[in-house]
Amino acid sequence: MSTMPKCSSQSAFRNSHSAMVIVAIASAVLGSAAAVSILRAQPSVTRSTTFDWTRLDAKPTEVGTRRDVMRSATPTLDELEIHVTTLNPGAVSHPPHQHPEEELLIVKEGTVETLQNGKATRLGPGSIIFHSSNDLHNIRNIGTTPATYHVIQWRAKR
């Protein structure tokens, strides 16, 4: 004759209640992990903000320095990228290149020459350069002092 453990309805309730608590905790943890995973997959959207020039970290490059300002989605753009480049005298930003994104360059100081589709233009402080989508372009410092310019590039939502 086999002996079965005696089980009272009270201990059965405790066991089923414990199981429900374990299932609830596991669901909460897994649900939270899934929610965190979904949030991480979504790009953060930058809203109105400011950037203090004195707090931008100037990182040395082969041709001068670069200050990264932002690279983020906005309410109307897939990506807005802003940085500030300082070119040493005689330095070139990079070989002529092209990309689908349009960009503005605003000359802060110094004298630059921008090349756009084979045409060179000399510009100084306060000048604005617009590079249209897929136009071949670059910029170089043709002065005797460092040249600094702000770069604003965007990719629109499709």
GUBA-506844 format. One record per residue (C-alpha): residue in three letters; x, y, z; residue number from 1. Coordinates in Angstrom, 3 decimals. Last residue first. Layout:
<recs>
+------+----------+----------+----------+------+
! resn !       xx !       yy !       zz ! resi !
+------+----------+----------+----------+------+
!  ALA !        X !        Y !        Z !  NUM !
...
+------+----------+----------+----------+------+
</recs>
This chain:
<recs>
+------+----------+----------+----------+------+
! resn !       xx !       yy !       zz ! resi !
+------+----------+----------+----------+------+
!  ARG !   10.923 !   59.867 !  -44.779 !  158 !
!  LYS !   12.132 !   61.814 !  -41.761 !  157 !
!  ALA !   14.804 !   64.339 !  -42.687 !  156 !
!  ARG !   18.513 !   63.793 !  -42.210 !  155 !
!  TRP !   20.378 !   66.817 !  -40.921 !  154 !
!  GLN !   23.827 !   68.400 !  -40.862 !  153 !
!  ILE !   24.895 !   71.519 !  -38.975 !  152 !
!  VAL !   28.636 !   72.248 !  -39.033 !  151 !
!  HIS !   30.026 !   75.226 !  -37.096 !  150 !
!  TYR !   33.282 !   76.765 !  -38.302 !  149 !
!  THR !   36.675 !   77.610 !  -36.835 !  148 !
!  ALA !   39.727 !   78.696 !  -38.801 !  147 !
!  PRO !   43.138 !   78.711 !  -37.055 !  146 !
!  THR !   45.470 !   81.542 !  -38.117 !  145 !
!  THR !   47.541 !   82.044 !  -41.285 !  144 !
!  GLY !   44.596 !   81.707 !  -43.644 !  143 !
!  ILE !   43.690 !   79.229 !  -46.393 !  142 !
!  ASN !   41.886 !   76.851 !  -44.019 !  141 !
!  ARG !   40.266 !   74.145 !  -46.105 !  140 !
!  ILE !   36.728 !   73.002 !  -46.869 !  139 !
!  ASN !   35.221 !   70.043 !  -48.721 !  138 !
!  HIS !   32.530 !   69.309 !  -51.300 !  137 !
!  LEU !   31.045 !   67.028 !  -53.979 !  136 !
!  ASP !   27.285 !   67.617 !  -54.085 !  135 !
!  ASN !   25.268 !   64.556 !  -52.963 !  134 !
!  SER !   22.611 !   66.592 !  -51.115 !  133 !
!  SER !   23.328 !   70.316 !  -51.047 !  132 !
!  HIS !   26.249 !   71.859 !  -49.184 !  131 !
!  PHE !   25.335 !   75.308 !  -47.857 !  130 !
!  ILE !   28.133 !   77.607 !  -46.695 !  129 !
!  ILE !   27.483 !   80.613 !  -44.466 !  128 !
!  SER !   29.884 !   83.491 !  -43.923 !  127 !
!  GLY !   30.083 !   85.180 !  -40.510 !  126 !
!  PRO !   33.873 !   85.126 !  -40.446 !  125 !
!  GLY !   35.590 !   84.737 !  -43.845 !  124 !
!  LEU !   35.026 !   83.103 !  -47.223 !  123 !
!  ARG !   36.975 !   82.079 !  -50.366 !  122 !
!  THR !   35.035 !   80.057 !  -52.967 !  121 !
!  ALA !   36.393 !   77.135 !  -55.008 !  120 !
!  LYS !   34.288 !   75.517 !  -57.769 !  119 !
!  GLY !   34.853 !   71.803 !  -58.529 !  118 !
!  ASN !   31.438 !   70.596 !  -57.350 !  117 !
!  GLN !   31.692 !   72.713 !  -54.196 !  116 !
!  LEU !   35.138 !   73.501 !  -52.806 !  115 !
!  THR !   35.164 !   75.730 !  -49.764 !  114 !
!  GLU !   38.030 !   78.077 !  -49.032 !  113 !
!  VAL !   38.450 !   79.295 !  -45.499 !  112 !
!  THR !   39.600 !   82.420 !  -43.688 !  111 !
!  GLY !   39.515 !   82.588 !  -39.890 !  110 !
!  GLU !   36.700 !   82.807 !  -37.382 !  109 !
!  LYS !   33.118 !   81.624 !  -36.844 !  108 !
!  VAL !   32.364 !   80.338 !  -40.345 !  107 !
!  ILE !   28.890 !   78.804 !  -40.467 !  106 !
!  LEU !   28.684 !   75.470 !  -42.286 !  105 !
!  LEU !   25.287 !   74.184 !  -43.344 !  104 !
!  GLU !   24.535 !   70.606 !  -44.325 !  103 !
!  GLU !   22.467 !   68.436 !  -46.612 !  102 !
!  GLU !   22.422 !   64.671 !  -46.101 !  101 !
!  PRO !   22.841 !   62.361 !  -49.119 !  100 !
!  HIS !   26.646 !   62.328 !  -48.871 !   99 !
!  GLN !   29.552 !   63.667 !  -50.902 !   98 !
!  HIS !   33.328 !   63.832 !  -50.645 !   97 !
!  PRO !   36.257 !   66.126 !  -51.409 !   96 !
!  PRO !   39.247 !   64.990 !  -49.324 !   95 !
!  HIS !   38.974 !   65.857 !  -45.642 !   94 !
!  SER !   38.911 !   68.996 !  -43.477 !   93 !
!  VAL !   41.949 !   70.482 !  -45.221 !   92 !
!  ALA !   44.729 !   72.140 !  -43.199 !   91 !
!  GLY !   46.720 !   75.166 !  -44.387 !   90 !
!  PRO !   46.418 !   76.956 !  -41.032 !   89 !
!  ASN !   44.946 !   74.541 !  -38.428 !   88 !
!  LEU !   41.278 !   73.717 !  -38.833 !   87 !
!  THR !   38.816 !   74.197 !  -35.964 !   86 !
!  THR !   35.650 !   72.150 !  -36.321 !   85 !
!  VAL !   32.368 !   72.620 !  -34.468 !   84 !
!  HIS !   29.775 !   69.859 !  -34.389 !   83 !
!  ILE !   26.059 !   69.483 !  -34.982 !   82 !
!  GLU !   24.211 !   66.368 !  -36.125 !   81 !
!  LEU !   20.424 !   66.336 !  -36.427 !   80 !
!  GLU !   18.988 !   62.902 !  -37.151 !   79 !
!  ASP !   15.650 !   61.348 !  -38.070 !   78 !
!  LEU !   14.278 !   64.871 !  -38.166 !   77 !
!  THR !   10.918 !   66.446 !  -37.234 !   76 !
!  PRO !   10.633 !   65.820 !  -33.462 !   75 !
!  THR !   14.417 !   65.591 !  -33.165 !   74 !
!  ALA !   16.691 !   62.567 !  -33.568 !   73 !
!  SER !   20.182 !   62.873 !  -32.181 !   72 !
!  ARG !   23.796 !   63.789 !  -32.830 !   71 !
!  MET !   24.820 !   66.728 !  -30.655 !   70 !
!  VAL !   27.607 !   69.228 !  -29.939 !   69 !
!  ASP !   30.815 !   67.423 !  -30.825 !   68 !
!  ARG !   33.778 !   69.813 !  -30.618 !   67 !
!  ARG !   36.526 !   69.023 !  -33.102 !   66 !
!  THR !   40.155 !   70.130 !  -33.137 !   65 !
!  GLY !   42.954 !   70.720 !  -35.659 !   64 !
!  VAL !   43.935 !   68.710 !  -38.772 !   63 !
!  GLU !   44.950 !   65.331 !  -37.303 !   62 !
!  THR !   42.264 !   65.705 !  -34.639 !   61 !
!  PRO !   42.368 !   66.996 !  -31.057 !   60 !
!  LYS !   39.126 !   66.886 !  -29.057 !   59 !
!  ALA !   37.687 !   70.185 !  -27.844 !   58 !
!  ASP !   35.109 !   69.332 !  -25.139 !   57 !
!  LEU !   32.111 !   71.662 !  -25.283 !   56 !
!  ARG !   31.473 !   73.180 !  -21.836 !   55 !
!  THR !   32.767 !   76.676 !  -22.639 !   54 !
!  TRP !   30.563 !   76.821 !  -25.749 !   53 !
!  ASP !   27.418 !   76.248 !  -23.633 !   52 !
!  PHE !   24.863 !   74.149 !  -25.541 !   51 !
!  THR !   21.155 !   74.897 !  -25.221 !   50 !
!  THR !   18.001 !   72.779 !  -25.429 !   49 !
!  SER !   14.686 !   72.408 !  -27.222 !   48 !
!  ARG !   13.806 !   68.724 !  -27.632 !   47 !
!  THR !   16.130 !   65.856 !  -28.444 !   46 !
!  VAL !   14.386 !   62.623 !  -29.357 !   45 !
!  SER !   15.885 !   59.427 !  -28.001 !   44 !
!  PRO !   16.156 !   56.654 !  -30.550 !   43 !
!  GLN !   13.922 !   53.654 !  -29.825 !   42 !
!  ALA !   15.759 !   50.360 !  -29.349 !   41 !
!  ARG !   16.650 !   51.198 !  -25.753 !   40 !
!  LEU !   12.985 !   51.797 !  -24.943 !   39 !
!  ILE !   12.015 !   48.431 !  -26.443 !   38 !
!  SER !   14.693 !   46.612 !  -24.432 !   37 !
!  VAL !   13.644 !   48.426 !  -21.264 !   36 !
!  ALA !   10.030 !   47.389 !  -21.872 !   35 !
!  ALA !   11.073 !   43.786 !  -22.508 !   34 !
!  ALA !   13.158 !   43.728 !  -19.342 !   33 !
!  SER !   10.263 !   45.241 !  -17.398 !   32 !
!  GLY !    7.891 !   42.600 !  -18.757 !   31 !
!  LEU !   10.353 !   39.849 !  -17.865 !   30 !
!  VAL !   10.692 !   41.174 !  -14.319 !   29 !
!  ALA !    6.960 !   41.764 !  -13.928 !   28 !
!  SER !    6.090 !   38.380 !  -15.409 !   27 !
!  ALA !    8.593 !   36.616 !  -13.127 !   26 !
!  ILE !    7.170 !   38.417 !  -10.086 !   25 !
!  ALA !    3.607 !   37.503 !  -11.042 !   24 !
!  VAL !    4.542 !   33.862 !  -11.745 !   23 !
!  ILE !    6.338 !   33.609 !   -8.381 !   22 !
!  VAL !    3.360 !   35.179 !   -6.603 !   21 !
!  MET !    0.992 !   32.765 !   -8.363 !   20 !
!  ALA !    3.160 !   29.796 !   -7.355 !   19 !
!  SER !    3.229 !   30.977 !   -3.753 !   18 !
!  HIS !   -0.575 !   31.242 !   -3.776 !   17 !
!  SER !   -0.834 !   27.717 !   -5.223 !   16 !
!  ASN !    1.449 !   26.357 !   -2.490 !   15 !
!  ARG !   -0.291 !   28.303 !    0.285 !   14 !
!  PHE !   -3.710 !   27.177 !   -0.958 !   13 !
!  ALA !   -2.568 !   23.540 !   -1.036 !   12 !
!  SER !   -1.234 !   23.990 !    2.512 !   11 !
!  GLN !   -4.668 !   25.217 !    3.690 !   10 !
!  SER !   -6.576 !   22.519 !    1.775 !    9 !
!  SER !   -4.656 !   19.930 !    3.746 !    8 !
!  CYS !   -2.388 !   17.521 !    2.022 !    7 !
!  LYS !   -1.574 !   14.174 !    3.512 !    6 !
!  PRO !    1.434 !   12.634 !    1.915 !    5 !
!  MET !    0.575 !    9.557 !   -0.058 !    4 !
!  THR !    1.537 !    6.209 !    1.313 !    3 !
!  SER !    1.481 !    3.340 !   -1.031 !    2 !
!  MET !    0.000 !    0.000 !    0.000 !    1 !
+------+----------+----------+----------+------+
</recs>
